């Protein structure tokens, strides 16, 4: 019985680590009209951080997001398993250019796949890109 209790405690401890916020950086987005906008993005860099992402998060405030950083350009695929908050995702290439923007449905197991090889993915509350007139072709500063 003690072994089961210790295993349960270990699993709860590990999973609670991932529900915590990751270190943040301010990301600047350069829009095609010459203006800029910033988003405070948690940085998901390690594989375990990228795998967990926003899972279990019920509230993601406006003006915040999560930037997923990968080691190499590749076709990326994200889903919303165990993610209750509606999100939008931008796939961004290694030069900082936004290549795709998609809305994602909470808890969906459908894959949202980039249309080209990209290095980054930026998730924000659903509709944030549209509200801020951020479009495919806009760029992010990569000096983070």
Backbone as a ProteinNet text record, in pm:
[ID]
protein_1_A
[PRIMARY]
XXXXXXXXXXXXXXXXXXXXXXXXXXXXXXXXXXXXXXXXXXXXXXXXXXXXXXXXXXXXXXXXXXXXXXXXXXXXXXXXXXXXXXXXXXXXXXXXXXXXXXXXXXXXXXXXXXXXXXXXXXXXXXXXXXXXXXXXXXXXXXXX
[TERTIARY]
82.6	0	86.8	196.6	285	346.7	377.7	436.4	339.5	212.1	110.9	97	99.2	87.6	206.6	327.2	446.9	443.9	401.1	389.9	289.5	173.9	71.2	126.4	195.5	253	354.8	438	538.2	472.3	368.8	298.7	235.5	170.8	108.6	216.3	328.8	436.9	491.4	515.7	569.4	470.6	343.8	245.7	221.7	231.9	210.3	323.2	442.9	555.1	522.2	457	429.6	313.4	227.1	114.8	159.2	280.4	332.3	375.2	376.4	419.2	567.5	602.1	741.4	799.6	932.5	992.5	936.9	919.1	858.8	960.1	931.4	1003.4	899.3	931.1	843.3	880.6	783.7	803.3	742.4	818	768.5	729.3	608	557.6	554.5	620.1	624.5	515	416.4	303.6	334.6	263.5	288.1	258.2	178.9	148.2	255.2	364.2	474.1	464.2	353.9	340	388	406.2	447.1	350.1	348.3	270.9	352.3	338.2	412.5	317.7	373.7	303	402	358.8	441.9	425.3	530.1	520.3	604.4	540.6	615.7	697.5	818.5	909.4	913.1	857.9	859.2	973.6	1085.7	1207.2	1243.4	1236.6	1270.1	1156.4	1188.2	1082.6	966.3	993.9	885	797.8	856.3	778.7	691	748.6	672.1	561.4	585.8	484.2	365.7	388.7	279.9	208.4	283.7	223.7	121.1	3.9	-104.6	-202.8	-167.9	-258	-297.4	-423.6	-482.8	-502.9	-456.8	-472	-611.8	-684.1	-821.7	-829	-727.9	-732.1	-598.2	-603.1	-484.7	-518.6	-459.8	-495.8	-460.3	-538.3	-509	-370.5	-299.6	-166.8	-56.6	-95.4	4.4	-2.6	101.9	104.8	213.8	237.7	345.9	416.5	548.9	629.6	702.2	675.4	739.5	859.4	976.8	1101.1	1156.1	1181	1233.4	1375.7	1450.6	1591.3	1613.5	1519.3	1536.3	1402.1	1408.4	1286.4	1222.4	1090.5	1016.6	868.3	794.9	649.4	604.6	531.3	484.9	337.9	299.8	162.2	127.4	21.5	-24	-167.8	-206.9	-345.4	-384	-508	-561.2	-597.7	-537	-565.8	-547.4	-648	-645.9	-623.6	-658.5	-643.1	-781.5	-828.2	-964.9	-985.6	-879.3	-893.6	-878.6	-971.1	-957.8	-834.4	-758.8	-634.3	-628.8	-541.7	-500.1	-350.6	-303.3	-161.8	-107.3	14	86.6	210.7	230.6	352.7	449.1	574.4	671.1	800.3	853.3	974.4	1099.7	1214.4	1340.3	1386.1	1325.5	1356.6	1260.2	1161.5	1066.3	936.7	918	797.4	684	567.4	447.8	400.9	394.6	356.7	210.9	155.7	16.4	-40.3	-171.8	-244.9	-371.3	-394.2	-512.1	-576.8	-710	-781.4	-789.3	-787.3	-791.3	-905.7	-967.3	-1084	-1042.2	-1091.4	-1056.5	-1082.8	-991	-996.6	-992.3	-978.5	-979.8	-853.5	-871.9	-758.9	-716.4	-781.5	-744.9	-610.8	-527.6	-396.8	-409.3	-341.2	-331.1	-187.6	-172.5	-41.7	3.2	130.9	185.7	190.9	178.8	178.7	319.9	418.4	557.8	646.3	773.7	867.9	885	872.9	881.8	967.9	1007.6	1092.4	1019.6	914.1	845.7	694.4	627.6	481.8	445.6	355.7	310.8	162.3	128.7	-11.6	-54.5	-174	-233.2	-381.8	-451.7	-596.2	-661.8	-759.4	-824	-876.7	-845.2	-890.6	-791.9	-685.5	-590.3	-522.2	-480.7	-416.1	-511.4	-635.2	-733.9	-761.8	-781.7	-808.9	-696.8	-575.5	-459.3	-410.1	-492.6	-463.2	-324.7	-291.5	-167.5	-199.8	-119.8	-151.4	-31.6	-59.1	46.8	135.4	266.5	362.8	422.1	350.7	408.4	525.3	611.8	731.9	743.4	819.1	852.6	1002.1	1042.1	1184	1234.8	1344.7	1399.8	1510.9	1522.6	1627.5	1581	1543.1	1503	1599.7
-120.9	0	127	124.2	240.8	266.9	160.1	175	244.3	206.3	269.4	417.3	448.5	588.2	669.7	613.6	683.6	704.9	604.8	617.7	726.2	726.5	827.6	966.9	983.1	1112.6	1157	1064.2	1095.5	1143.2	1074.1	1111.1	1248.9	1274.3	1405.9	1514.7	1487.1	1585.9	1619.2	1517	1539.4	1617.3	1576.4	1643.5	1787.1	1815.5	1952.9	2044.2	1987.7	2068.5	2126.2	2048.8	2092.7	2189.7	2193	2285.2	2427.2	2441	2571.9	2649	2781	2865.2	2845.9	2855.8	2848.8	2989.4	3001.7	3136	3210.7	3341.3	3423.4	3515.4	3546.5	3648.5	3734.3	3860.3	3946.4	3930	3888	3864.9	3983.9	4041.4	4151.4	4098.1	4132.4	4095.1	4220.6	4212.3	4323.9	4300.8	4389.2	4374.6	4439.9	4395.2	4444.5	4593.8	4650.8	4794.4	4880.4	4816.6	4891.2	4905.1	4863.8	4872	4742.2	4747.1	4628.6	4604.4	4481.5	4445.1	4341.6	4341	4244.5	4145.4	4030.3	3927.6	3870.2	3851.9	3789	3638.9	3573.6	3431.5	3345.5	3241.9	3139.5	3065.2	3025.9	2962.6	2811.5	2735.9	2589.8	2541.8	2509.6	2477.7	2329.4	2277.5	2136.1	2047.8	1926.6	1837.9	1817.5	1801.3	1780.1	1903.9	2022.9	2146.9	2157.6	2126.7	2132.2	2028.7	1911	1805.6	1840.3	1912.2	1943.8	2073.4	2174.1	2299.7	2357.2	2389.3	2448.2	2344.4	2216.8	2114.2	2149.9	2129.1	2149	2295.6	2389.5	2531.4	2577.6	2630.1	2674.5	2821.3	2899.2	3042.5	3086.9	3146.1	3202.6	3348.2	3441.4	3583.2	3641	3738.3	3812.1	3874.1	3879.3	3938.9	3843.3	3717.3	3617	3502.7	3421.6	3307.3	3210.9	3113.3	3018.2	2998.2	3018.8	2999.5	2866	2778.6	2647.6	2661.4	2626.3	2642.8	2503.7	2479.3	2350.1	2367.5	2257.2	2260.4	2275	2230.2	2231.8	2259.9	2308	2328.1	2192.6	2189	2065	2096.5	2002	2013.2	1987.5	2081.9	2067.5	2030.1	1958.2	1915	1928.1	2002.6	2022.8	1973.5	1941	1904.9	1967.7	1950.3	2015	1914.5	1796.6	1695.5	1756.4	1739.3	1786.4	1937	2012.7	2158.4	2222.4	2277.8	2329.7	2469.5	2545.8	2685	2691.9	2757.6	2770.8	2854.3	2805.9	2870.9	2897.1	2989.8	3007.4	2980.2	2927.5	2895.3	2957.8	3012.6	3061.4	2974.7	2922.9	2850.4	2949.8	2949.9	3053.7	2988	3035.5	2973.9	3025.2	2971.6	3002.5	3146.7	3218.1	3359.6	3450.7	3391.2	3468.7	3502	3453.9	3484.5	3389.1	3446.9	3366.8	3302.5	3170.1	3094.7	3050	3025.3	2979.6	3034.2	3054.5	3083.9	2999.2	2925.1	2839.1	2856.2	2840.3	2830.6	2683.7	2657.4	2520	2504.3	2387	2357	2286.1	2333.5	2267.3	2116.3	2041.8	1895.5	1817.6	1883.7	1813.9	1728.4	1610.7	1523.3	1537.3	1628.8	1653.2	1725.2	1683.4	1746.6	1874.4	1977.3	2103.6	2108.5	2091	2068.8	2192.9	2228.4	2340.8	2304.3	2404.4	2379.4	2380.8	2417.3	2417.5	2389	2367.9	2345.4	2475.4	2464.2	2580	2544.3	2644.4	2624.5	2654.5	2738.2	2785.6	2772.7	2765.8	2774.1	2866.3	2959.7	3052.5	3029.9	2986.5	2969.7	3087.5	3138.7	3251.1	3222	3297.4	3278.8	3295	3211.8	3211.2	3349.7	3390.9	3519.9	3633.2	3610.9	3718.6	3768.6	3679.4	3723	3810.3	3766.6	3841	3978.1	3981.6	4108.1	4209.2	4159.2	4246.7	4259.9	4213.6	4222.4	4165.8	4052.7	3982.2	3877.8	3877.2	3793.7	3711.9	3612	3536.2	3636	3621.2	3713.4	3810.8	3839	3922.2	3846.2	3916.5	3853.1	3874.7	3785.3	3803.9	3827.8	3906.6	3924.3	3798.6	3747.4	3622.3	3644.5	3765.8	3794.2	3765	3642.1	3600	3499.3
0	0	0	76.7	80.4	-57.1	-129.6	-262.4	-356	-352.1	-438	-403.5	-274.7	-231.9	-279.9	-272.6	-318.7	-469.6	-543.3	-688.6	-724.3	-657.5	-682.4	-653.4	-540	-503	-608.2	-656.6	-758	-887.2	-932.3	-1055.8	-1041.7	-928.5	-904.6	-902.2	-838	-830.6	-968	-1049	-1183.4	-1268.8	-1269.2	-1355	-1311.7	-1181.9	-1136.9	-1182.7	-1203.1	-1253.5	-1390.1	-1475.2	-1610.2	-1618.2	-1517.3	-1518.2	-1481.3	-1429.9	-1392.6	-1516.2	-1500.8	-1611.5	-1638.9	-1766	-1809.9	-1811.2	-1817.8	-1828.9	-1950.2	-1934.1	-2039.8	-2106.1	-2231.2	-2306.8	-2377.2	-2398.4	-2476.4	-2623.4	-2703.6	-2845.7	-2921.9	-3013.6	-3095.8	-3232.7	-3273.9	-3406.2	-3492.3	-3608.4	-3704.6	-3808	-3808.3	-3900.8	-4035.1	-4137.1	-4273.6	-4288.3	-4198.1	-4207.6	-4139.6	-4091.9	-4031.1	-3880.1	-3821.2	-3676.4	-3612.3	-3481.3	-3406.8	-3291.9	-3246.2	-3127.9	-3052.2	-2921.5	-2840.9	-2773.8	-2743.7	-2668.9	-2568.2	-2445	-2342.7	-2357.4	-2406	-2440.5	-2347.7	-2294.3	-2224.2	-2329.2	-2293.8	-2387.9	-2363.9	-2458.1	-2451.5	-2540.4	-2479.2	-2553.4	-2540.8	-2421	-2398.8	-2451.1	-2496.7	-2548.4	-2451.6	-2322.8	-2226.7	-2211.6	-2227.3	-2223.1	-2347.3	-2463.4	-2589	-2590.3	-2536.8	-2535.5	-2447.8	-2339.6	-2247.1	-2285	-2329.6	-2374.7	-2278.9	-2331.8	-2252.2	-2197.6	-2202.9	-2148.6	-2005.6	-1975.7	-1842.2	-1804.2	-1884.3	-1850.1	-1887.6	-1790.3	-1813.5	-1852.7	-1815.9	-1843.9	-1901.1	-2018.1	-2081.2	-2111.1	-2036	-2050.5	-2187.1	-2230.7	-2354.3	-2341.5	-2452.1	-2452.2	-2409.7	-2385.6	-2349.9	-2449.6	-2451.8	-2540.5	-2500	-2585.6	-2565.1	-2698.8	-2696.8	-2816.5	-2805.3	-2900.9	-2907.9	-3000.5	-2949.7	-3022.8	-3055.8	-3183.5	-3228.4	-3280.4	-3281.9	-3318.7	-3468.5	-3548.8	-3693.9	-3760.9	-3884.3	-3962.7	-3990	-3980.4	-4003.1	-4019.4	-4073.5	-4073.9	-3930.2	-3872.7	-3734.8	-3732.9	-3628.3	-3609.1	-3461.5	-3432.3	-3295.4	-3282.8	-3160.3	-3131.2	-2998.7	-2958	-2837.7	-2727.5	-2730.3	-2628.4	-2489.3	-2405.7	-2266.4	-2252.9	-2357.3	-2353.6	-2358.8	-2244.9	-2237.9	-2296.5	-2313.7	-2359.2	-2510.9	-2582.9	-2728.2	-2763.7	-2861.8	-2900.3	-3049.6	-3087.8	-3226.8	-3230	-3342.4	-3356.4	-3484.3	-3472.8	-3590	-3604.8	-3724.9	-3756.5	-3820.2	-3772.8	-3808.6	-3857.2	-3970.2	-4024.4	-3952.8	-3990.6	-3922.8	-3944.1	-4038.4	-4059.6	-3984.6	-3915.1	-3837.1	-3909.6	-4030.2	-4108.2	-4069.8	-4041.9	-4012.7	-4141.9	-4142.9	-4262.6	-4261.1	-4142	-4127.3	-3997.6	-3995.9	-3872.4	-3875	-3767	-3756.2	-3619.5	-3615	-3487.9	-3449.7	-3316.7	-3268.1	-3167	-3168.7	-3086.2	-2957.5	-2841.4	-2716	-2721	-2662.4	-2647.1	-2778.5	-2892	-3019.8	-3036.2	-3093.8	-3125.2	-3271.6	-3344	-3484	-3490.4	-3584	-3601.7	-3682.5	-3636.7	-3709.4	-3761.5	-3892.4	-3953.5	-4030.2	-4014.1	-4090.1	-4238.2	-4324.2	-4468.9	-4527.6	-4445.4	-4488.8	-4367.5	-4392.5	-4282	-4203.5	-4072.7	-3983.8	-3862.6	-3788.1	-3670.5	-3540.5	-3547.4	-3427.3	-3442.7	-3327.2	-3323.8	-3207.7	-3233.2	-3129.4	-3105.6	-2983.1	-2945	-2859	-2887.6	-2814.7	-2795.4	-2708	-2697.4	-2834.5	-2861.3	-2993.1	-3029.9	-3151.3	-3203.5	-3182.7	-3104	-3074.5	-3200.9	-3288.9	-3413.8	-3494.7	-3507.6	-3586.1	-3523	-3390.9	-3321.5	-3341.1	-3354	-3366.9	-3510.8	-3605.5	-3748.3	-3782.9	-3720.6	-3751	-3855.7	-3963	-4078.7	-4123.4	-4206.5	-4271.5	-4346	-4332.2	-4393.3	-4294.5	-4184.9	-4079.9	-4017.8	-3945.2	-3890.5	-3740.5	-3676.6	-3536	-3525.4	-3424.8	-3397	-3329.8	-3378	-3325.8	-3223.3	-3171	-3074.5	-2931.1	-2908.8	-2774.6	-2731.2
[MASK]
++++++++++++++++++++++++++++++++++++++++++++++++++++++++++++++++++++++++++++++++++++++++++++++++++++++++++++++++++++++++++++++++++++++++++++++++

